[in-house]
Amino acid sequence: MARPNVPGMQELPRSEAVGQAWSLLASGQHVAADRVLRGILQRDPKNAEALLALGVSAMETGNGPRAVDLIGRAARLAPGSAMVAGNLAQALS
């Protein structure tokens, strides 16, 4: 599931690199998106949106346990985010 265009989407800060990763995910380029996201997380391990996007990528490629771990970490960093909570619920189902 690519970054949804729903209310609450602006809850997390968005860098240009994270935006690029979401675009890559939307076009099905998971390997490239994951590379961008891992680079972001090397510089900023507490980037909730990068964790969320990496978790969404894991979910979309069938790696449920990894998705739950990554999105769960994003949820701890951004506890009020409906977008993160919704994706976590989806990963857990």
HUVEN-V716366 format. One record per backbone hydrogen bond with DSSP energy under -1.0 kcal/mol. NH is the residue of the N-H (numbers start at 1). CO is the residue of the C=O. E is the energy in kcal/mol with one decimal. If there is no record, write none. Layout:
nh=NH co=CO e=E
nh=NH co=CO e=E
This chain:
nh=6 co=4 e=-1.1
nh=9 co=6 e=-1.8
nh=11 co=8 e=-1.9
nh=19 co=15 e=-2.3
nh=20 co=16 e=-2.2
nh=21 co=17 e=-2.1
nh=22 co=18 e=-2.5
nh=23 co=19 e=-2.1
nh=24 co=20 e=-2.4
nh=25 co=21 e=-2.6
nh=26 co=22 e=-2.6
nh=27 co=23 e=-1.3
nh=28 co=25 e=-1.9
nh=29 co=24 e=-2.8
nh=30 co=28 e=-1.4
nh=33 co=29 e=-2.4
nh=34 co=30 e=-3.0
nh=35 co=31 e=-1.9
nh=36 co=32 e=-2.1
nh=37 co=33 e=-2.8
nh=38 co=34 e=-2.8
nh=39 co=35 e=-1.8
nh=40 co=36 e=-2.0
nh=41 co=37 e=-2.5
nh=42 co=38 e=-1.6
nh=43 co=39 e=-1.3
nh=44 co=40 e=-2.6
nh=47 co=44 e=-1.7
nh=48 co=46 e=-1.2
nh=51 co=47 e=-2.2
nh=52 co=48 e=-2.6
nh=53 co=49 e=-2.8
nh=54 co=50 e=-2.4
nh=55 co=51 e=-2.3
nh=56 co=52 e=-2.7
nh=57 co=53 e=-2.4
nh=58 co=54 e=-2.2
nh=59 co=55 e=-2.5
nh=60 co=56 e=-2.8
nh=61 co=57 e=-1.5
nh=62 co=59 e=-1.4
nh=63 co=58 e=-3.0
nh=67 co=63 e=-2.3
nh=68 co=64 e=-2.7
nh=69 co=65 e=-2.2
nh=70 co=66 e=-2.8
nh=71 co=67 e=-2.9
nh=72 co=68 e=-2.2
nh=73 co=69 e=-2.0
nh=74 co=70 e=-2.0
nh=75 co=71 e=-2.3
nh=76 co=72 e=-1.8
nh=77 co=73 e=-1.4
nh=78 co=74 e=-1.9
nh=81 co=78 e=-1.9
nh=85 co=81 e=-2.3
nh=86 co=82 e=-2.7
nh=87 co=83 e=-2.0
nh=88 co=84 e=-2.5
nh=89 co=85 e=-2.5
nh=90 co=86 e=-2.0
nh=91 co=87 e=-2.4
nh=92 co=88 e=-2.1
